């Protein structure tokens, strides 16, 4: 049982490294289009584009999750990413668990 929990912990830890935060997403771009664009760099696991419930429009940022850290590096190595005439702003995202946030803020 301890081995299974250790494997799970390693999996959770490694998952944090494969996310990219994308800002300045044009209003006209959908999550499907983002996923298609970023798939040229590797296997896109998920594209999360949050929407504003009041306006019905997306919030102009998203998270793109890749399968491996090498795929993230492929994306970050390209000088600029332009969709529908707008330059996207990319950052590698490392997500912290809630327990880590609480201990760091205390």
Helices and strands as residue ranges (DSSP letters): H 2-15, G 16-18, E 19-23, H 31-38, E 44-48, E 61-66, H 69-77, E 81-83, E 86-93, H 98-105
